[in-house]
Amino acid sequence: MLRSMNAVNAAPSRRPGFPLLFALVLTACAEGPMTRPDASVRKWVGPVVTLPSGGQFRTVIFYGPWQCSSQLVEYCRSKCSGSGHALQGCMWLADVKMDFQGAVMRAGSRYGMTHCCCNYATLAPAQTNAARGQWNSMRSEFRSQWANRFGAWPTDATGTPYEGHHVRDLWHGGNPTDWDNIIPFPQDLHQQLPGAYKQCYANNPPWTSTGVDYPYGE
């Protein structure tokens, strides 16, 4: 089932990790048609990670951005209205797939990493800079902890680490250190997102239209 990763809640005893929880991987059965990814779509294939309890999993991230599917649009509309805001646009930033294989079962889960362009108030420059400073001070630690959970922090072909992207941007009040608000993003694609975010917040196309369920092919 396709869901927004922001809608996944962590168990109280475990700090959320990206925020995919091992428990969800173990219990989420694959639903819907099998995907046959478009070779032109950028993706990161993580290493196989062995779980202490047995079995293995691998994380694969397909990178957009794309127009949101109808399900993600509804999720964003509900999220915005729930905090007293209006939805101005919806961006499907990435699709995260996790596949688990154990001795007696195989399972998988799929999550749409979604940015809901609600009409949030913007922060003053000093506040935005302070939030960015918080992220800069913990960036290395975050990458290390992420790698411990998912096998590696993504890098490009030259070994350059992916940048950490804040799903809800700092200028619009995004949490600079929340696991649920950060996703590794290739540097070149990351540099294109500010312009797309401006379009989305301005209620401009293409982020005002609904897209398909499988933007990188089926």
Backbone torsions as a table, in degrees:
resi	resn	phi	psi	omega
1	MET	NA	138.0	178.2
2	LEU	-86.4	124.3	178.2
3	ARG	-138.4	162.1	172.4
4	SER	-78.6	134.8	178.2
5	MET	-63.3	-26.8	179.6
6	ASN	-68.3	-15.8	-178.7
7	ALA	-88.7	-5.5	-178.1
8	VAL	-85.0	128.0	-179.8
9	ASN	-102.6	140.7	179.2
10	ALA	-82.5	150.3	172.7
11	ALA	-64.9	145.5	-175.6
12	PRO	-57.3	-29.0	-174.9
13	SER	-84.7	-6.0	-177.1
14	ARG	-130.1	132.0	175.3
15	ARG	-68.7	134.0	-177.0
16	PRO	-61.2	142.4	178.7
17	GLY	-122.6	88.5	165.7
18	PHE	83.1	12.3	-23.0
19	PRO	-99.5	43.4	-178.2
20	LEU	-73.7	126.7	-178.6
21	LEU	-104.2	141.6	179.6
22	PHE	-57.2	-35.0	-179.4
23	ALA	-61.1	-37.5	178.9
24	LEU	-68.5	-37.1	179.4
25	VAL	-63.4	-38.7	-176.0
26	LEU	-72.1	-26.8	-172.5
27	THR	-110.0	-14.0	-175.4
28	ALA	-85.2	111.0	179.0
29	CYS	-83.6	146.0	-179.3
30	ALA	-65.4	137.5	179.0
31	GLU	-129.0	156.1	176.2
32	GLY	80.1	179.3	-177.9
33	PRO	-66.8	150.0	175.5
34	MET	-68.9	139.1	-179.6
35	THR	-89.7	143.3	173.9
36	ARG	-121.4	88.9	-169.6
37	PRO	-58.0	140.8	173.7
38	ASP	-66.3	127.4	-176.6
39	ALA	-63.6	-20.3	-178.2
40	SER	-80.3	-13.6	-179.6
41	VAL	-81.3	132.9	179.6
42	ARG	-69.2	138.4	176.4
43	LYS	-147.0	156.8	173.2
44	TRP	-119.2	126.4	178.6
45	VAL	-106.6	113.3	-178.2
46	GLY	-77.4	166.1	177.8
47	PRO	-72.7	161.0	174.1
48	VAL	-71.8	129.2	-179.4
49	VAL	-113.0	128.1	178.0
50	THR	-90.9	128.5	-179.5
51	LEU	-84.7	143.0	178.6
52	PRO	-57.1	-31.4	-178.1
53	SER	-84.7	-0.3	-178.5
54	GLY	107.2	152.2	-178.3
55	GLY	88.4	172.1	-177.7
56	GLN	-138.6	156.3	173.2
57	PHE	-142.5	158.7	177.1
58	ARG	-135.6	140.1	178.3
59	THR	-106.1	133.1	175.6
60	VAL	-126.4	128.6	179.5
61	ILE	-114.5	121.8	173.8
62	PHE	-99.0	132.3	-172.3
63	TYR	-105.0	133.9	172.3
64	GLY	-96.1	-136.8	12.2
65	PRO	-87.1	155.3	175.6
66	TRP	-127.9	168.1	169.9
67	GLN	-66.6	145.0	-178.0
68	CYS	-71.6	145.6	171.8
69	SER	-68.9	168.0	-179.3
70	SER	-60.9	-35.7	179.8
71	GLN	-66.5	-40.9	180.0
72	LEU	-71.8	-33.6	175.6
73	VAL	-61.4	-43.8	179.3
74	GLU	-65.2	-38.4	176.6
75	TYR	-59.8	-46.8	-178.4
76	CYS	-66.9	-39.3	178.8
77	ARG	-60.5	-42.3	179.0
78	SER	-67.4	-39.9	-179.8
79	LYS	-63.5	-45.4	-179.2
80	CYS	-65.1	-48.1	-177.7
81	SER	-65.2	-31.1	-179.9
82	GLY	-64.8	-24.2	178.0
83	SER	-106.5	13.4	177.1
84	GLY	80.8	23.4	-179.0
85	HIS	-118.7	168.3	177.6
86	ALA	-108.5	144.5	178.2
87	LEU	-80.8	126.3	179.7
88	GLN	-106.1	-18.1	-179.7
89	GLY	177.6	168.2	-176.0
90	CYS	-142.2	130.8	-179.3
91	MET	-123.4	126.5	174.8
92	TRP	-93.2	100.1	-171.7
93	LEU	-75.6	-40.1	-175.9
94	ALA	-161.8	158.6	175.4
95	ASP	-117.7	124.5	-175.8
96	VAL	-110.9	123.4	178.9
97	LYS	-116.8	138.8	175.6
98	MET	-128.5	129.1	-179.6
99	ASP	-117.8	127.5	179.6
100	PHE	-112.7	139.4	175.9
101	GLN	-134.4	121.4	177.4
102	GLY	-118.5	-170.8	-177.4
103	ALA	-69.1	-31.9	-174.3
104	VAL	-124.3	0.5	-177.6
105	MET	-154.8	157.1	171.9
106	ARG	-128.9	142.5	-179.2
107	ALA	-150.2	165.3	179.1
108	GLY	-154.5	162.0	176.8
109	SER	-143.2	155.4	-176.7
110	ARG	-137.8	131.5	-175.9
111	TYR	-132.7	131.7	175.0
112	GLY	-90.3	116.0	177.8
113	MET	-81.6	110.0	-165.9
114	THR	-119.3	136.7	172.2
115	HIS	-106.8	117.6	177.9
116	CYS	-92.7	114.6	-178.4
117	CYS	-84.8	74.3	175.0
118	CYS	-75.6	160.2	-179.5
119	ASN	-81.5	59.9	178.0
120	TYR	-67.9	151.0	170.5
121	ALA	-71.5	151.0	179.1
122	THR	-95.4	155.4	179.9
123	LEU	-88.5	158.1	172.6
124	ALA	-69.0	153.4	-179.3
125	PRO	-51.6	-40.7	-179.1
126	ALA	-63.9	-38.0	178.9
127	GLN	-68.9	-41.3	178.3
128	THR	-63.3	-43.2	178.9
129	ASN	-63.8	-37.5	178.3
130	ALA	-65.2	-40.9	178.1
131	ALA	-64.6	-41.2	178.4
132	ARG	-65.2	-34.8	176.7
133	GLY	-63.3	-37.5	176.4
134	GLN	-61.7	-43.5	178.8
135	TRP	-65.1	-44.9	-178.6
136	ASN	-59.8	-35.8	-176.6
137	SER	-73.7	-20.7	-178.6
138	MET	-117.3	8.6	-176.1
139	ARG	-57.6	-49.6	-177.7
140	SER	-62.1	-42.7	179.1
141	GLU	-64.3	-40.6	179.7
142	PHE	-62.3	-46.1	179.6
143	ARG	-60.1	-40.6	-179.8
144	SER	-65.2	-44.3	179.7
145	GLN	-67.5	-37.9	177.9
146	TRP	-62.9	-43.1	179.2
147	ALA	-63.8	-36.6	178.8
148	ASN	-63.3	-31.5	-176.6
149	ARG	-90.1	-32.2	-173.1
150	PHE	-119.2	10.2	172.6
151	GLY	97.7	-34.2	-179.8
152	ALA	-171.7	150.9	167.9
153	TRP	-85.4	130.8	-174.4
154	PRO	-59.3	145.1	173.6
155	THR	-134.7	160.2	176.9
156	ASP	-87.5	-173.0	-175.2
157	ALA	-63.2	-23.0	180.0
158	THR	-92.4	-0.9	-178.5
159	GLY	90.0	4.1	178.5
160	THR	-74.4	127.0	-178.9
161	PRO	-63.4	143.9	171.5
162	TYR	-62.2	154.0	176.8
163	GLU	-85.7	152.4	175.9
164	GLY	-86.3	120.2	-179.0
165	HIS	-102.4	132.2	175.8
166	HIS	-88.2	115.3	-175.9
167	VAL	-57.8	-55.4	168.0
168	ARG	-89.7	114.1	-171.4
169	ASP	-64.5	155.2	-175.2
170	LEU	-64.4	-34.8	-178.8
171	TRP	-62.0	-30.0	179.4
172	HIS	-102.2	25.6	171.5
173	GLY	88.6	15.1	178.4
174	GLY	-65.1	144.7	179.5
175	ASN	-72.8	122.3	-174.1
176	PRO	-73.8	-16.2	-174.3
177	THR	-126.3	6.9	-178.4
178	ASP	-78.9	126.0	179.4
179	TRP	-54.8	-38.7	-177.4
180	ASP	-68.1	-12.6	-175.0
181	ASN	-109.1	8.8	-175.4
182	ILE	-129.1	133.4	176.9
183	ILE	-138.7	138.0	175.8
184	PRO	-65.2	135.5	-178.3
185	PHE	-137.5	136.1	176.2
186	PRO	-56.8	142.0	-172.2
187	GLN	-58.2	-45.9	-176.6
188	ASP	-65.9	-39.3	177.5
189	LEU	-71.1	-35.6	179.9
190	HIS	-62.7	-37.2	-178.9
191	GLN	-68.9	-17.7	178.7
192	GLN	-86.6	-15.9	-174.0
193	LEU	-68.8	-36.5	-179.6
194	PRO	-55.6	-41.8	178.5
195	GLY	-64.8	-40.4	178.6
196	ALA	-66.9	-37.3	177.9
197	TYR	-63.0	-41.0	178.8
198	LYS	-60.8	-41.9	177.0
199	GLN	-60.7	-45.1	-176.2
200	CYS	-64.5	-46.7	-179.9
201	TYR	-67.2	-24.1	179.3
202	ALA	-86.3	5.4	179.9
203	ASN	62.2	39.1	-178.9
204	ASN	-108.3	152.5	175.9
205	PRO	-66.0	157.2	7.0
206	PRO	-88.4	6.0	-170.2
207	TRP	-83.8	2.3	176.8
208	THR	-97.9	-3.4	-178.9
209	SER	-108.9	154.5	179.7
210	THR	-86.8	136.9	179.4
211	GLY	-103.3	-163.0	-175.9
212	VAL	-92.2	169.6	-179.9
213	ASP	-78.1	-28.7	-178.2
214	TYR	-127.1	81.0	-173.6
215	PRO	-67.7	-17.8	-179.9
216	TYR	-107.6	21.8	174.7
217	GLY	102.4	162.4	178.5
218	GLU	-122.4	NA	NA
